[in-house]
Amino acid sequence: MIRLSDIEAAVCEVFGVTRAEFHGIRRFRHIASARVAFAGIARTLTNRSLPEIARHRGKDHTTILSNERSCKRRRASDPEFDARVMQASAFAQRIAANRMMQASNINKAPEIHT
């Protein structure tokens, strides 16, 4: 299962922003683009509601709805943005898969050789 924190980590990496910038108040284009991408990816890859996603960001659900719509528009009109969203989405899925694989390895009983 993919977590919002997985998506956040992937978006921050691909868009070149820190988590502090992502959660901060600045509205520079590269930071705003990361936030927009996060909303679009979160709505696509998770079954989380708008209020759940908004709580993760410390925002109102209408902000996430607006960002999701902006993501769809920008992906349709900006091939570079679309490519970065696809890259961040794939990266988030790899992060989640690695986390689940590590968790399953921890839960396995050690083999005893005699």
Phi and psi in degrees as GROMACS dihedral restraints (atoms count N, CA, C in turn):
[ dihedral_restraints ]
;  ai    aj    ak    al  type     phi  dphi    fc
    3     4     5     6     1   -85.1    20    10
    4     5     6     7     1   137.8    20    10
    6     7     8     9     1  -102.6    20    10
    7     8     9    10     1   156.3    20    10
    9    10    11    12     1   -61.7    20    10
   10    11    12    13     1   -33.3    20    10
   12    13    14    15     1   -66.7    20    10
   13    14    15    16     1   -30.3    20    10
   15    16    17    18     1   -65.5    20    10
   16    17    18    19     1   -44.0    20    10
   18    19    20    21     1   -65.9    20    10
   19    20    21    22     1   -43.2    20    10
   21    22    23    24     1   -59.1    20    10
   22    23    24    25     1   -46.3    20    10
   24    25    26    27     1   -61.2    20    10
   25    26    27    28     1   -43.0    20    10
   27    28    29    30     1   -66.3    20    10
   28    29    30    31     1   -44.7    20    10
   30    31    32    33     1   -63.6    20    10
   31    32    33    34     1   -44.1    20    10
   33    34    35    36     1   -60.6    20    10
   34    35    36    37     1   -42.0    20    10
   36    37    38    39     1   -64.7    20    10
   37    38    39    40     1   -50.1    20    10
   39    40    41    42     1   -68.4    20    10
   40    41    42    43     1   -38.1    20    10
   42    43    44    45     1   -91.2    20    10
   43    44    45    46     1    -3.3    20    10
   45    46    47    48     1    70.1    20    10
   46    47    48    49     1    38.0    20    10
   48    49    50    51     1  -120.6    20    10
   49    50    51    52     1   152.8    20    10
   51    52    53    54     1   -83.7    20    10
   52    53    54    55     1   164.5    20    10
   54    55    56    57     1   -65.6    20    10
   55    56    57    58     1   -33.5    20    10
   57    58    59    60     1   -63.3    20    10
   58    59    60    61     1   -42.8    20    10
   60    61    62    63     1   -65.0    20    10
   61    62    63    64     1   -41.5    20    10
   63    64    65    66     1   -59.0    20    10
   64    65    66    67     1   -40.6    20    10
   66    67    68    69     1   -93.2    20    10
   67    68    69    70     1    -4.8    20    10
   69    70    71    72     1   -77.4    20    10
   70    71    72    73     1  -171.2    20    10
   72    73    74    75     1   -99.9    20    10
   73    74    75    76     1   -11.0    20    10
   75    76    77    78     1   -65.3    20    10
   76    77    78    79     1   148.4    20    10
   78    79    80    81     1  -119.5    20    10
   79    80    81    82     1    27.3    20    10
   81    82    83    84     1   -56.9    20    10
   82    83    84    85     1   149.2    20    10
   84    85    86    87     1   -56.9    20    10
   85    86    87    88     1   -43.1    20    10
   87    88    89    90     1   -67.2    20    10
   88    89    90    91     1   -30.4    20    10
   90    91    92    93     1   -75.9    20    10
   91    92    93    94     1   -44.1    20    10
   93    94    95    96     1   -62.1    20    10
   94    95    96    97     1   -37.4    20    10
   96    97    98    99     1   -63.0    20    10
   97    98    99   100     1   -39.5    20    10
   99   100   101   102     1   -64.1    20    10
  100   101   102   103     1   -41.1    20    10
  102   103   104   105     1   -66.2    20    10
  103   104   105   106     1   -40.5    20    10
  105   106   107   108     1   -63.6    20    10
  106   107   108   109     1   -45.4    20    10
  108   109   110   111     1   -61.7    20    10
  109   110   111   112     1   -41.9    20    10
  111   112   113   114     1   -55.8    20    10
  112   113   114   115     1   -47.6    20    10
  114   115   116   117     1   -62.6    20    10
  115   116   117   118     1   -44.1    20    10
  117   118   119   120     1   -63.4    20    10
  118   119   120   121     1   -43.9    20    10
  120   121   122   123     1   -68.8    20    10
  121   122   123   124     1   -42.3    20    10
  123   124   125   126     1   -60.9    20    10
  124   125   126   127     1   -40.4    20    10
  126   127   128   129     1   -71.2    20    10
  127   128   129   130     1   -28.0    20    10
  129   130   131   132     1   -82.3    20    10
  130   131   132   133     1   -43.9    20    10
  132   133   134   135     1   -93.8    20    10
  133   134   135   136     1   -11.7    20    10
  135   136   137   138     1  -124.6    20    10
  136   137   138   139     1   166.2    20    10
  138   139   140   141     1  -102.8    20    10
  139   140   141   142     1    23.1    20    10
  141   142   143   144     1   -72.0    20    10
  142   143   144   145     1   144.7    20    10
  144   145   146   147     1   -77.6    20    10
  145   146   147   148     1   165.4    20    10
  147   148   149   150     1   -57.2    20    10
  148   149   150   151     1   -45.3    20    10
  150   151   152   153     1   -62.8    20    10
  151   152   153   154     1   -35.0    20    10
  153   154   155   156     1   -65.9    20    10
  154   155   156   157     1   -44.2    20    10
  156   157   158   159     1   -65.1    20    10
  157   158   159   160     1   -40.8    20    10
  159   160   161   162     1   -62.2    20    10
  160   161   162   163     1   -41.6    20    10
  162   163   164   165     1   -60.5    20    10
  163   164   165   166     1   -37.7    20    10
  165   166   167   168     1   -60.7    20    10
  166   167   168   169     1   -38.0    20    10
  168   169   170   171     1   -88.3    20    10
  169   170   171   172     1    -9.2    20    10
  171   172   173   174     1    72.3    20    10
  172   173   174   175     1    32.8    20    10
  174   175   176   177     1  -126.1    20    10
  175   176   177   178     1   178.4    20    10
  177   178   179   180     1   -87.5    20    10
  178   179   180   181     1   153.4    20    10
  180   181   182   183     1   -62.3    20    10
  181   182   183   184     1   -26.4    20    10
  183   184   185   186     1   -69.3    20    10
  184   185   186   187     1   -28.3    20    10
  186   187   188   189     1   -64.3    20    10
  187   188   189   190     1   -43.3    20    10
  189   190   191   192     1   -66.7    20    10
  190   191   192   193     1   -40.7    20    10
  192   193   194   195     1   -61.2    20    10
  193   194   195   196     1   -44.7    20    10
  195   196   197   198     1   -62.5    20    10
  196   197   198   199     1   -43.7    20    10
  198   199   200   201     1   -64.2    20    10
  199   200   201   202     1   -39.5    20    10
  201   202   203   204     1   -61.8    20    10
  202   203   204   205     1   -44.8    20    10
  204   205   206   207     1   -64.7    20    10
  205   206   207   208     1   -40.9    20    10
  207   208   209   210     1   -62.4    20    10
  208   209   210   211     1   -39.0    20    10
  210   211   212   213     1   -60.8    20    10
  211   212   213   214     1   -46.5    20    10
  213   214   215   216     1   -60.8    20    10
  214   215   216   217     1   -44.8    20    10
  216   217   218   219     1   -63.7    20    10
  217   218   219   220     1   -46.2    20    10
  219   220   221   222     1   -66.7    20    10
  220   221   222   223     1   -37.6    20    10
  222   223   224   225     1   -63.3    20    10
  223   224   225   226     1   -36.2    20    10
  225   226   227   228     1   -72.1    20    10
  226   227   228   229     1   -29.5    20    10
  228   229   230   231     1  -107.1    20    10
  229   230   231   232     1   -12.9    20    10
  231   232   233   234     1  -129.5    20    10
  232   233   234   235     1    98.1    20    10
  234   235   236   237     1   -60.1    20    10
  235   236   237   238     1   -33.2    20    10
  237   238   239   240     1   -67.3    20    10
  238   239   240   241     1   -44.0    20    10
  240   241   242   243     1   -63.0    20    10
  241   242   243   244     1   -43.9    20    10
  243   244   245   246     1   -57.9    20    10
  244   245   246   247     1   -43.7    20    10
  246   247   248   249     1   -63.9    20    10
  247   248   249   250     1   -40.1    20    10
  249   250   251   252     1   -68.4    20    10
  250   251   252   253     1   -36.7    20    10
  252   253   254   255     1   -64.9    20    10
  253   254   255   256     1   -43.6    20    10
  255   256   257   258     1   -63.3    20    10
  256   257   258   259     1   -40.6    20    10
  258   259   260   261     1   -63.8    20    10
  259   260   261   262     1   -45.1    20    10
  261   262   263   264     1   -65.3    20    10
  262   263   264   265     1   -37.8    20    10
  264   265   266   267     1   -63.4    20    10
  265   266   267   268     1   -46.6    20    10
  267   268   269   270     1   -64.3    20    10
  268   269   270   271     1   -40.2    20    10
  270   271   272   273     1   -64.8    20    10
  271   272   273   274     1   -41.4    20    10
  273   274   275   276     1   -61.8    20    10
  274   275   276   277     1   -39.2    20    10
  276   277   278   279     1   -67.0    20    10
  277   278   279   280     1   -37.3    20    10
  279   280   281   282     1   -67.1    20    10
  280   281   282   283     1   -40.0    20    10
  282   283   284   285     1   -59.6    20    10
  283   284   285   286     1   -46.6    20    10
  285   286   287   288     1   -64.1    20    10
  286   287   288   289     1   -42.3    20    10
  288   289   290   291     1   -64.0    20    10
  289   290   291   292     1   -42.9    20    10
  291   292   293   294     1   -63.4    20    10
  292   293   294   295     1   -41.6    20    10
  294   295   296   297     1   -63.0    20    10
  295   296   297   298     1   -43.1    20    10
  297   298   299   300     1   -68.3    20    10
  298   299   300   301     1   -36.0    20    10
  300   301   302   303     1   -66.3    20    10
  301   302   303   304     1   -42.8    20    10
  303   304   305   306     1   -63.1    20    10
  304   305   306   307     1   -40.1    20    10
  306   307   308   309     1   -65.4    20    10
  307   308   309   310     1   -38.8    20    10
  309   310   311   312     1   -70.6    20    10
  310   311   312   313     1   -32.0    20    10
  312   313   314   315     1   -69.5    20    10
  313   314   315   316     1   -33.9    20    10
  315   316   317   318     1   -68.7    20    10
  316   317   318   319     1   -35.7    20    10
  318   319   320   321     1   -79.8    20    10
  319   320   321   322     1   -11.6    20    10
  321   322   323   324     1   -76.7    20    10
  322   323   324   325     1   141.4    20    10
  324   325   326   327     1   -74.4    20    10
  325   326   327   328     1   141.1    20    10
  327   328   329   330     1   -66.5    20    10
  328   329   330   331     1   144.9    20    10
  330   331   332   333     1   -77.7    20    10
  331   332   333   334     1   138.6    20    10
  333   334   335   336     1  -109.4    20    10
  334   335   336   337     1   119.7    20    10
  336   337   338   339     1  -103.1    20    10
  337   338   339   340     1   129.6    20    10
